[in-house]
């Protein structure tokens, strides 16, 4: 969301500081910012009827919570990223969970961990810590 806000701010600088012509000439910045913001705002992570669903607008990825194969953490993204937990099932489904992106990890983290253990899935140490709440970012802990 930060890149989207930065893009809008830069575009506003051109529009207000340099005039309408400069605003129109740099409107591509606004389009890119809208795409980035839309992507971030449309991302959803849901638990529904024995499945974990990751949706971005009309696109969906899902895993069967009764057939989980692995839960693994890997570093993805840039310097501000906290990595991604990749959840895979035995049916070939996989769902990325961007660490720090979704609120309520103290509620759904232990549930996902329980489902993975029940399915006999392999769970790496980093994912286990995050899902238990010990490694969750402070902004996700209720105070």
C-alpha positions as CSV (number, residue, x, y, z in Angstrom):
1,X,0.0,0.0,0.0
2,X,2.9,2.3,0.7
3,X,4.1,2.3,-3.0
4,X,0.5,3.2,-4.1
5,X,0.4,6.1,-1.7
6,X,3.8,7.3,-2.7
7,X,2.8,7.2,-6.4
8,X,-0.3,9.3,-5.7
9,X,1.7,11.8,-3.6
10,X,4.3,12.2,-6.4
11,X,1.5,12.7,-9.0
12,X,-0.2,15.3,-6.8
13,X,3.1,17.1,-6.5
14,X,3.2,17.4,-10.3
15,X,-0.5,18.3,-10.6
16,X,-0.4,21.0,-7.8
17,X,3.2,22.2,-8.1
18,X,3.6,22.2,-11.9
19,X,0.1,22.5,-13.2
20,X,-2.6,20.5,-15.0
21,X,-0.4,19.9,-18.1
22,X,2.3,18.2,-15.9
23,X,-0.4,16.3,-14.1
24,X,-1.7,14.9,-17.4
25,X,1.8,14.1,-18.6
26,X,2.5,12.1,-15.5
27,X,-0.9,10.5,-15.2
28,X,0.8,7.1,-15.8
29,X,2.1,7.4,-12.2
30,X,-1.5,7.6,-11.0
31,X,-2.4,4.5,-13.1
32,X,0.5,2.5,-11.6
33,X,-0.4,3.7,-8.1
34,X,-4.1,2.7,-8.6
35,X,-3.0,-0.8,-9.8
36,X,-0.7,-1.3,-6.9
37,X,-3.3,-0.1,-4.4
38,X,-6.1,-2.2,-6.0
39,X,-3.9,-5.3,-5.8
40,X,-3.2,-4.7,-2.1
41,X,-6.9,-3.9,-1.3
42,X,-8.3,-6.9,-3.1
43,X,-6.1,-9.5,-1.3
44,X,-8.1,-11.7,1.0
45,X,-7.3,-14.8,3.2
46,X,-10.3,-16.8,4.3
47,X,-11.1,-20.1,6.0
48,X,-14.2,-21.7,4.5
49,X,-15.7,-25.2,4.6
50,X,-12.5,-27.1,5.2
51,X,-10.4,-24.9,2.9
52,X,-8.0,-22.0,3.1
53,X,-8.7,-19.6,0.3
54,X,-6.4,-16.8,-1.0
55,X,-8.2,-14.4,-3.3
56,X,-7.1,-11.4,-5.3
57,X,-10.2,-10.0,-7.0
58,X,-11.5,-12.8,-9.2
59,X,-8.4,-15.0,-8.9
60,X,-8.4,-17.8,-6.3
61,X,-5.9,-20.3,-4.8
62,X,-7.1,-22.8,-2.3
63,X,-5.8,-25.7,-0.2
64,X,-7.7,-28.5,1.5
65,X,-7.2,-28.2,5.3
66,X,-7.7,-32.0,5.7
67,X,-5.0,-32.9,3.2
68,X,-2.1,-30.5,4.1
69,X,1.3,-31.6,3.0
70,X,3.6,-28.8,4.1
71,X,3.8,-25.4,5.7
72,X,7.1,-23.6,5.0
73,X,8.4,-20.0,5.3
74,X,10.6,-18.3,2.8
75,X,11.9,-14.8,2.4
76,X,10.2,-13.0,-0.5
77,X,9.9,-9.4,-1.5
78,X,12.2,-6.6,-0.6
79,X,13.7,-5.2,2.5
80,X,10.4,-4.4,4.2
81,X,9.0,-7.9,3.6
82,X,8.6,-10.3,6.5
83,X,8.5,-13.3,4.1
84,X,5.8,-15.6,3.0
85,X,4.4,-18.8,4.6
86,X,3.6,-21.2,1.8
87,X,0.8,-23.8,2.6
88,X,0.6,-26.8,0.3
89,X,-1.8,-29.7,0.1
90,X,-1.5,-33.2,-1.3
91,X,-3.9,-32.3,-4.2
92,X,-1.4,-29.8,-5.7
93,X,-3.0,-26.6,-4.2
94,X,-0.9,-23.9,-2.6
95,X,-1.7,-20.7,-0.8
96,X,0.9,-17.9,0.0
97,X,0.4,-16.1,3.3
98,X,2.3,-12.8,3.3
99,X,3.5,-12.4,6.9
100,X,2.3,-9.2,8.5
101,X,-0.4,-8.6,5.8
102,X,-3.4,-10.2,7.5
103,X,-4.8,-9.3,10.9
104,X,-5.9,-11.9,13.5
105,X,-2.9,-14.2,13.3
106,X,-3.3,-15.0,17.0
107,X,-6.7,-16.6,16.0
108,X,-6.2,-18.2,12.7
109,X,-2.4,-19.1,13.2
110,X,-3.0,-21.7,15.9
111,X,-6.0,-23.1,13.9
112,X,-3.9,-23.5,10.8
113,X,-1.1,-25.1,12.8
114,X,-3.5,-27.5,14.4
115,X,-4.9,-28.5,10.9
116,X,-1.4,-29.0,9.6
117,X,-0.4,-31.2,12.5
118,X,-3.7,-33.2,12.2
119,X,-2.9,-33.8,8.5
120,X,0.6,-34.9,9.2
121,X,2.1,-32.0,7.2
122,X,5.7,-31.0,7.6
123,X,6.0,-27.6,9.3
124,X,9.3,-25.7,9.4
125,X,10.5,-24.0,12.6
126,X,10.0,-20.4,11.4
127,X,6.4,-21.1,10.2
128,X,5.6,-22.8,13.5
129,X,6.8,-19.8,15.5
130,X,4.8,-17.4,13.4
131,X,1.7,-19.4,13.6
132,X,1.9,-20.0,17.3
133,X,2.2,-16.2,17.7
134,X,5.7,-16.1,19.2
135,X,7.2,-14.7,16.0
136,X,4.2,-12.7,14.8
137,X,4.8,-9.0,14.2
138,X,3.9,-6.8,17.2
139,X,1.3,-4.9,15.2
140,X,-0.7,-8.1,15.0
141,X,-0.7,-8.8,18.7
142,X,-3.7,-7.4,20.7
143,X,-2.6,-5.3,23.6
